[in-house]
Amino acid sequence: MIDIGVGIPEPHNEQVRYYGPGTSERAALQSAISECAATPVDVPIHIDDREIRTPLQFAIPSPHRHDLQLGTVHVADASHVEQAIASARKAAPAWAALDYTERARIFLKVADLISGPMRDILNAATMLGQSKSVHQAEIDAACESADFLRFNAAFGSAIMKEQPLAVPGLWNAVDYRPLEGFVLAVSPFNFTCVGLNLVAAPALMGNVVVWKPSEKAALAAEYVYRAFRAAGVPPGVINVVHGDAGELVGRALDEPDFAGLHFTGSTAVFRGLSSRIYGRIEHYRSFPRLVGETGGKDFILAHPSADIDTLVVALVRGAFEYQGQKCASASRAYIPSSLWGRVRDQLHDIVGCLKMGDVADFATYVGAVIDEGSFRRQEDAIARARCEGAKIVVGGNVDRRDGWFVAPTVLEVTDPHCDSMSRELFGPILSVWVYDDKDWDDVLTLVDGTSPYALTGSVFAQDRPALSEATKRLRNAAGNLYINDKPTGSVVGQQPFGGMRGSGTNDKTGSPLNLLRWVSPRAIKENFAPASDWRYPHLSSAL
């Protein structure tokens, strides 16, 4: 049966709430935050329709409050991965046979749950568990999650309707099948919506999934899973295992039925997994699909014609929202010497005013970095920059007493190839190289060649020929290029997201391109008037 996915509603971007003082939405979210902080959650392993609890557990800490434990997570081992795969196999035939429209209905219901009755608790879990400010949690957990689900439903329907040419006497069709086997989804800590989409996109297209969330986002992942089940995702279609990534992912990759990896995380880990998979490719029933969004060393490049006020806002927001822990966060900037004095002074004044602390306080702009490992990496990077001669324009301080706090830091470096300009730090550190205005052409080469990544970048200029030149010269330097805007904040349906080089496979989440990776098309030709004579006309004798 060819499923063409009919009747899918026109998608829309979820309206962002701003939680102003005195509003009912603010009061409701504050209540959810208090409840989440006061009521630790027991997070089990989810396999089939079972909640599995194990003797080995780990606590869910709050990065900005060492004294706050949000719950306990039960740790899976290799045997649980085997059970999850068996559960997925069992669920696969019925899920694949379900009409696309019916699968889409389920995930559209998930969108309405997380943007409606579950919005506050999911935002609260993201804020407390991942140290996101209220605005950062809102645009992630509530809005972008709903956007992924609604737009993917429409994108998938359009894919199903894409059919080949029919000619008289023949019916040609394409059956968009799911992959044969299971998809392994491995998600990061920094975006609740990314974890949701890594699971939901393959499942929408008829695949069954084993999900390994980041242990640092286990609380939000639990509420996402509850939304899946409440909306009607059948048992076994999505299975969740928590624990050591090396053990659990390794066991999943041992299975001949492993059909695809949907991954967001570090470049080194994705390369390691890819090498492992390709190194034993003959082991698998099919060639697995590998879809990865990985690291970034994202840039902001200013031309001498750039508007200073808008440039500074982009530097502050692009570098320091969510503590620089976005794949797209600006971490290196190239500023002409003619603008640097004014840019530097504004950065000093604005960054010095950013409130850092407990994200339950809605006046907080900057929370804590995710854990001690990240804290030490930022601390060491700042110390190394000092040793290399960098000037600290603002920030440079760290504080671990109450949480893993690293002050937003702007460094003026003396070498455009130094450590902080080239290495991904994934924290609130912005390194600035000040160039001579006449060196614009050389700086374009520098921006393109400094980093092994190519995820996002911004160019600021009022001079149109300069913008045109930068757009052409930096064509391969970023999968998402922003002109006179910060390099973060892609919106589903508006800016499909993904990078190349060391930044991933560039399969563009938030677009049909990603969904196409989770189908295996079958072409079907039916001949209504098949030939009954083997001879072609040219074989007849000439008269």
C-alpha positions, 0 to 999 in steps of 0.5 A, a space after each residue: 500500500 502506498 501511503 501519501 499522508 493526507 490531511 496534515 494541518 499547515 504548520 506554524 511556529 509556536 508563539 514564544 511566551 515572555 513571562 513578564 512580571 505579573 502575568 499568569 504564565 509567569 506565575 504558572 511556570 514559577 509554580 512548576 519550578 518550585 514543584 520540580 525542585 521540591 519533588 525529586 523524580 525517579 527516572 526508570 529505563 523504558 522498554 516496551 511497556 515496562 519501567 525498569 529499575 536497577 540497583 545502580 543509579 545516579 543522581 540528577 544534579 542542578 548545575 547552578 545549585 550543588 545543594 539541589 538534587 532533582 531525582 534519581 536515574 536507573 542505570 541500564 547495562 548491555 542486557 537492557 539494550 538487548 531487551 530494548 532492541 528486542 522490544 523495537 523489533 516486536 513493535 516494528 511491523 505494526 508501526 511501519 504498517 500504520 498509515 503515515 497520517 495516523 503516525 503524524 496525528 500522534 506526534 502532532 498531539 505530542 506537540 500540543 501536549 508540550 506546548 500546552 499542559 506539559 509546557 511548564 513542567 518541561 520548561 522547569 525541568 530544562 531550567 533546573 536540570 540544564 541551567 537554562 534561563 527562562 527564555 532559553 528554556 522556553 525557546 528550546 523545550 516548548 517552542 522548538 520541540 513543538 516546531 519540530 513535530 508540526 513541521 516534520 509532520 508536514 514535511 513528511 506528508 510532502 515527501 509521501 506525496 512526491 510520486 513519479 511520472 505515470 504514463 498510459 498503461 503504467 502505474 508508477 509509485 514510490 513506497 517510502 518505507 522505514 529502514 529495516 532494523 532499528 535507529 539508535 538516537 544519541 542525544 546531548 545535554 544542551 537542547 531538550 528539543 534536539 533529544 526529542 527530534 532525534 527520536 521523533 523524526 525517525 519514528 514519524 517515518 515509521 522507524 523504531 528507536 532505541 534512545 540513549 539520552 545524555 545523563 545530564 538531561 535525563 530529567 527533561 528526557 523523562 518528561 519528553 518520553 511521558 509526552 510520547 506515551 501520553 500521545 499514543 506512541 505504542 509500546 516498543 516504538 521508542 525505548 529509553 536506556 540511561 547509563 554509560 554511553 560507551 557500553 550502551 551504544 557499543 552494544 547497540 552497534 553490535 546488532 546486525 539489525 542496527 539501521 541508523 544513527 541519529 546523533 548530536 554531540 562531540 565531533 570526536 565521539 561521532 568520528 569514533 562511532 563512524 569508524 567503528 560502524 564502517 570498520 565492520 560494515 559487513 556485519 550489518 544487514 543494510 548499510 546504516 544511515 549515519 546522521 550527525 550534528 557535531 562540534 562548532 567554532 562559530 564566528 562573527 566577522 565584522 566589516 569596517 562598515 558594520 553597524 556597531 550597536 547591532 554587532 555588539 548585541 549579536 556578540 553578547 547574545 551569540 556568545 553568552 546565551 546559555 553560557 555559550 553551550 550551543 553548538 552555534 554559539 559565537 566563540 571567535 570574532 574578527 573586528 576591524 581596528 577602526 571599530 574595536 575601541 567602541 565595540 570593546 567599551 560596549 562589550 565591557 559595559 553590557 557583559 559586566 551587567 549580565 546577571 549570573 546565578 540561579 535560573 529560577 530567578 527570572 532576572 538571571 541571564 547566565 546560569 552555570 555550565 553543565 558540570 565540573 568537567 566543563 567548568 575546569 575546561 573553561 577555567 583552564 582555557 582562560 588561564 592558558 589565554 592569559 599565558 599566551 598574552 591575551 587581554 581580558 576585556 571583561 570577565 575571566 572569573 570562575 566560582 564553584 562554591 554554589 554551582 559551576 559558574 564561569 563569568 562571561 569572558 571576552 578575550 582580545 588575543 594576540 594570535 588569530 590561531 591561538 588555542 581559544 580561537 581554534 579549539 571548541 570550548 563550549 562555554 562562555 568565552 569569546 575570543 576577538 582578533 582585531 585586524 587592520 581594516 585594509 586586511 579584509 581580504 586576508 581575514 576572509 581567508 583566515 576565517 575560512 581556514 582557522 577552524 576544522 568546523 563549519 557550523 554557523 557564522 555571521 557577517 556584519 556589514 552595511 557595504 553590499 559588495 563586502 557582504 556579497 564577497 564574504 558570502 561567496 568566500 565563506 561558502 564552505 565555512 558554515 552550514 548556516 550563515 547569518 547576515 547582520 544577525 547572531 549565529 544562533 537561534 535557527 527556527 524550524 521551517 525558516 533556517 534548516 540547521 546543520 554544518 559540514 567539515 568537522 561539524 557533521 553530515 549537514 542533513 539539516 534538521 528542521 527540513 525534509 532533508 533530514 526526514 529523507 534519511 529515515 526512509 528507504 524508497 521502494 519503486 513499484 511499477 504496475 503494467 496494466 497491458 503487459 506485452 504478449 509477444 516477445 518480438 519488437 517491430 524492427 525484427 519484422 522482414 522489410 517489404 
